[in-house]
Amino acid sequence: MRAAALYGILGPLSLSLAMSALLATPATGRPLAAATAPAAATDPATPTASTRSTRSATAPAGTAGAPSATRSAPAAPVATAAPAWTTWSAPPASVAPAAAPPGDAATTRGVAFAARRAAQRGVAFHRCPRAEALAAPITCGKVSVPLDYARPHGKHISLTVSRIRATGPKARRQGALVYNPGGPGASSMAFPEYAAEDAFRRVAAAYDFVGYAPRGVGRSAPLSCQRPSAYAKAPTSSPPHPTAAFKRRLVARARAYVRGCLRRSGRALAHYTTLNNARDLEVLRAALGQRRLTFVGASYGTYYGAVYATLFPGRVRRMVFDSVVNPAPGWIWYRDNLDQSLAFERRWRDWRRWVARHHTAYHLGATADRVLASYDTARRRLARKPAGGVVGTAQLQNAFLRTGYNDAYWDPAARALAAYLRGDPEPLIELAAPDPAEAADDENGNAVYTAVECNDAPWPRAWATWDRDNTALARRAPFETWDNVAMNLPCAFWPLKPGRPLDVGNLEAVGPRRTGRVTVPPVLLLSAERDAATPYAGAKELWHRLPGSSLVTEREAGTHGLWGGPNDCVNRHVDAYLLTGKTPGRSAFCAPRPEPTPLPEPGPLPESGKQPAAIPGTP
C-alpha cells in the first residue's frame, strides 16, 4: 500500500502501506525522512509501498458503548457492498513462515539475549555522518541486532540511530521518545529536527527525540532489488483500465523484480519482517537504557508498534498510533491494499469537489465530473507527449495521488493541472517529475516495503485472482487500483514461504509464559475519518483489540498523519498523553481542520510527502 506524513508508508495500508509515501509533518511541510522514505511507485516495473489499513464494522465507543475491560473478539472487518475479494482466503496458518513465529523458543531467547547485550553496551552517540545531513546538537550512533533472532550469536546488522536531548530541566525529563513514520521502508533519522518546531516544543522539553532507520533502510543493512537507474525510469504509463497486453508486461516485470531481490539481497530477505522490526524495537529500547518504551508510530509504524505491544506488553510505557493500519490478521496485507484503493477513490473525489467549488480560481470545471474530465484530458495528452520528456501518465497519477495524502497539495495540484491545460507545462513538471538524485533512496525504500509485506503474510498466488479482484474494483475505484497492483504484485511470485500475522492485542497468541498477567497500558490512537492511506475502519479495529486504548478522531478530514498538524485539538490530546499519561477516555472527537483556500499567488511546493524518484513501468 501507499503511505504518508511525519508519516510514512503503507501499501494501501500504509497498507501506504506501499508507496506513495508522504513522510513529513503536516504542520511544517518539511520532509521527515527525506533520505530514505519509500515512494509511491505505482508502475509495473517497480512495485511501491502504500499505506495500509483495515476495515472494521464496529463504531467508536463514544457512539456505541465501550468494550469491556477484558479483551473480546473484535468485530470482523466488513467490506462495503460485498466486494469480490471477499472470496479470497489466505492459506492455512500451518504454512511454514519466513521467520520464526512469535512462540518460537529459540527466537524468544534470542531477543532476550540481544536486549541484555544492548543494555550493557548502550549507544555511543557522536557527530552524525555527513550522509545523514543532520547537524549538531543532533548526534548519531548504531545498535547491533541479530539478522536472525533464532541465531543471536550469528550474523548481526547495525541500525543507525539519531537523537537530540530534551530541552527542559532534568527534573522534568521523561526519557527517550522513539518515532517511526511508517513504510515499510521509511526512516525517522530526521525526527530530532522536529524538536525545534513549535508544534513539538512541549514534548521535546520532556523527551529526547530519537529516530532510527529500521533494518534494510538507509544505512541500516540496506536492501536493494534493482538498479536505481532502472527504478527511476521515466516517463512511464499508468492506465486506469489496462489492456491484456499491459497486464502481461506487469506480470513479467513483477517476476523480474523478485529475481532482482533474490540476486541482490539473497537469503537475508527472509529476515525483513514486521515481527523482526518489533524485536529490533525491543533491542533499541534496551540500548537506550529505557526500562519501558515510549513510542509514536505513524501509518505502518502503528502496525509494528501494535505488534510490539502484543509481544512485549510489560515493556510499554506510552504509545501513540497515528493514522492506524488495520491489524486484523486476515487483512494483512492483500485485503488492506484493496480497501486502500477504494478509500483513495473517495478522497480523490473530495479533491475534485473542492476544485469544482473554486472553479473561478482554476477553471477546471464547476462539478467534480467536469474536473475529472479536465484531468483525463491532461492524461490523454501526456500519453501522446510526456511533459518535459519525463512526465507521463504514471508520473501524473503519482503526483495527484498526493492530494489524497495531504490537503496541502490541493492548491498546487489544481494550479499545475490548470496551467498545463492552458499550454504551460512547467508547474506540472515541477510537481510531478522524478528527481534522479533520490533514485537510490527510493529504490531502497521500495525494496524494504516489498520484502516486509511479502514475508509477513500469505498473498494470492494465482494471477487470475489478482486480475479478477482488481478488474472488478477498478470499475468503482479506477484512480489507484492498478497502480497498487503494480506495487504489490511481486508478492504473488515471492519465493519465500509467508509468515503468519500476529493476532494483535491477543496476549495469549504469544504464550501465557511470555506475558503472565501483564496487560498493555492505555495507548492513544489518532485517525482522520476520511484518511485514504489508512482508512478509519482500521483505527476502530485496533481500538477494539486494545481495550484500554483511547481513539481521537478528526471529523470529516482526510490528511494522513495528524500529530503536529494544524488541528490544535488533536495536538492537545497528544501532548497531554505524552506528558502526563492522561487519555481523553475511550474516545474523543475533534472538529476538522480548515479546508484549504486557493492561494493568490503560486507558493513553493509543499514537501509534506516524499515521492519516489520514479515509477518504472511501460514507456
Secondary structure, 3 states (H helix, E strand, C coil): CECCCCCCCECCECCCEECCCCCECCCCCCECCCCCCCCCCEECCEECEEEECCCCCCCCHHHHCCCCCCCCCCCCCCCCCCCHHHHCCCCCCCCCCCCCCCCCHHHHHHHHHHHHHHHHHCCCCEECCHHHCCCCCCEEEEEEEECCCCCCCCCEEEEEEEEECCCCCHHHCCCEEEEECCCCCCCCCCHHHHHHCHHHHHHHHHCEEEEECCCCCCCCCCCCCCCHHHHCCCCCCCCCCCCHHHHHHHHHHHHHHHHHHHHHHHHHHHHCCHHHHHHHHHHHHHHCCCCCEEEEEEEHHHHHHHHHHHHCHHHEEEEEEEEECCCCHHHCCHHHHHHHHHHHHHHHHHHHHHHHHCHHHHCCCCCHHHHHHHHHHHHHHHHHCCECCCECHHHHHHHHHHHHHCHHHHHHHHHHHHHHHCCCCHHHHHHHCCCHHHHHHHHHHHHHHHHHHHHHCCCCCCHHHHHHHHHHHHHHCCCCHHHHHHHHHHHHHCCCCCCCCCCCCCHHHHCHHHHCCCCCCCCEEEEECCCCCCCHHHHHHHHHHCCCCEEEEECCCCCCCCCCCCCHHHHHHHHHHHHHCCCCCCEEEECCCCCCCCCCCCCCCCCCCCCCCCCCCCC
